[in-house]
């Protein structure tokens, strides 16, 4: 997986960074919305909403 397109997904409940995923940057160029997915959070031990976090350098 190319690391220049990686996005860290953060749990909205505990704010823990659990997952990494990719986003099509060409398609999302004009949009300012953040990616939201329902994933399992091991810290909360439940399925919670995970939102795209800030970009790290």
C-alpha positions, 0 to 999 in steps of 0.5 A: 500500500502506498503510504502517501495516500494513507489516512488514519481513522480515529474512533469518535468515542475514545479518539483512538487511532485504530485503522489506516485506509486509502481515499481516492484523492482525485475524486475527493479533491473538491469535497471538504467532507471527511471519510466516516466508516463504522468499524470495531474499536478494540478499546471501546469493544463495540462498533463505533463511528470512525472519522478521518483524522488529521494528516500527519507529516 
